[in-house]
Amino acid sequence: MRLVLDTNIVMDLLHFANRHAVLLGTVITNKTLPCFTDSECFAELERVCNYPEFGLTSEKQHEVLQKYREFVSFCEASGEESYPLPRCRDKDDQKFLILAARCQADLLVTRDKLLLRLAGHRRTPPPFAILTAEAACKLLRLAPEHPARFI
């Protein structure tokens, strides 16, 4: 299984310590579940880390980004890309669909409602599952009381 985490799931994992995101982080860091990003998605995470509402000091921002770099692999475009994907109403989220298609992900993990709606798109279904962190944990049979800890 290969996966892509959108920015809010990365923040849930590395800043908010959401229990389902942490379970996914555990299997990702154990190298049993490859995780992918690209420079555009990573740049969004850098911007989000700077949002004042998160209250991240520059040291904490650096820590979040460094932890992410430790387990994520970059999968950049190597030219013109054209994938049969549904269109997300939020243009900023389309990059996660494209990344998931490019790296042949099995799962795109998000809590974004617009992305989650695309999971059942009838005309152009995505070639991967779009799930919440909780649903991904159920799919991967990760119990909430899993003893491993990511953070």
C-alpha positions in Angstrom: 0.0 0.0 0.0 1.2 3.5 -0.9 -0.4 6.7 0.4 -0.6 10.4 0.2 -1.5 12.5 3.3 -3.0 15.9 2.6 -1.8 18.9 4.7 -4.5 18.7 7.4 -3.6 15.0 8.1 0.1 15.9 8.3 -0.8 18.6 10.9 -3.1 16.1 12.7 -0.1 13.7 12.9 2.8 16.0 13.7 1.1 18.9 15.6 -2.2 17.8 17.0 -1.4 14.2 17.6 -4.8 12.9 16.4 -4.9 9.3 17.5 -5.8 7.9 14.0 -3.2 10.0 12.3 -0.7 8.9 14.9 -1.5 5.2 14.1 -0.9 5.8 10.4 2.3 7.6 11.3 3.5 4.6 13.2 3.2 2.2 10.2 4.6 4.9 7.9 7.7 5.4 10.0 8.2 1.7 10.4 8.6 1.8 6.6 5.7 -0.6 6.1 3.6 2.0 4.4 5.3 4.3 1.9 4.1 7.9 2.0 4.6 10.5 -0.8 4.6 14.2 -1.4 5.9 16.7 -3.9 7.4 20.2 -3.7 4.0 21.8 -4.3 2.3 19.9 -1.5 5.3 20.3 0.8 5.2 24.1 0.1 1.6 24.2 1.3 2.6 22.5 4.5 5.4 25.1 5.0 2.8 27.9 4.6 0.3 26.2 6.9 2.9 25.8 9.6 3.3 29.6 9.5 -0.4 30.3 10.2 -0.7 32.3 13.5 -3.7 30.3 14.6 -1.6 27.2 15.1 0.8 29.1 17.4 3.9 27.3 16.1 7.2 28.8 17.1 9.8 28.8 14.3 11.5 25.9 16.2 8.3 23.9 16.2 7.7 24.7 12.5 11.1 23.4 11.7 10.5 20.3 13.8 7.2 19.5 12.0 8.8 19.9 8.6 11.9 17.9 9.6 9.8 15.0 11.0 7.8 15.0 7.8 10.9 14.9 5.6 12.1 11.9 7.6 9.3 9.6 6.5 8.0 11.0 3.3 9.4 10.4 -0.2 9.2 13.0 -2.9 7.5 12.1 -6.2 7.9 14.9 -8.6 6.3 15.3 -12.0 8.7 14.4 -14.8 6.9 16.2 -17.6 3.4 16.8 -18.8 0.8 15.1 -16.7 -2.7 13.9 -17.7 -4.6 11.6 -15.4 -8.3 10.6 -15.5 -9.2 12.3 -12.3 -12.3 14.0 -10.9 -12.1 17.8 -10.5 -12.1 19.1 -7.0 -14.1 22.2 -6.4 -11.2 23.7 -4.4 -8.4 24.1 -7.0 -5.8 24.0 -4.1 -6.8 20.4 -3.4 -6.4 19.1 -6.9 -2.6 18.8 -6.4 -3.2 16.0 -3.9 -5.3 14.0 -6.4 -2.6 14.5 -9.0 0.2 13.5 -6.6 -1.8 10.4 -5.6 -2.2 9.4 -9.3 1.4 10.2 -10.1 2.9 8.0 -7.3 0.3 5.3 -7.8 -1.0 5.7 -4.3 -3.6 3.3 -3.0 -4.9 5.8 -0.4 -5.3 9.6 -0.2 -5.9 10.3 3.4 -7.7 13.6 4.2 -10.5 15.2 6.3 -11.3 17.7 3.6 -15.0 17.4 2.8 -14.5 18.3 -0.9 -11.9 15.7 -1.4 -13.9 13.1 0.5 -16.9 13.7 -1.8 -14.8 12.7 -4.8 -14.3 9.2 -3.5 -17.6 8.2 -5.0 -17.4 10.3 -8.2 -19.5 8.4 -10.8 -18.1 9.8 -14.1 -14.5 9.9 -13.2 -13.8 7.7 -10.1 -10.2 8.2 -8.7 -7.9 5.2 -9.2 -7.3 5.2 -5.4 -9.4 5.4 -2.2 -10.0 8.7 -0.6 -10.4 8.2 3.1 -10.3 9.8 6.5 -7.5 8.8 8.9 -10.0 6.8 10.9 -11.3 4.9 7.9 -7.7 4.3 6.7 -6.9 2.8 10.1 -9.9 0.5 9.9 -9.0 -0.5 6.4 -5.4 -1.3 7.5 -6.8 -3.0 10.7 -4.9 -0.6 13.0 -6.5 -0.7 16.5 -6.8 2.6 18.4 -5.0 1.0 21.3 -2.0 0.1 19.1 1.0 0.2 21.5 3.5 1.9 19.2 3.7 5.7 19.4 4.8 8.1 16.7 5.4 11.3 18.7 
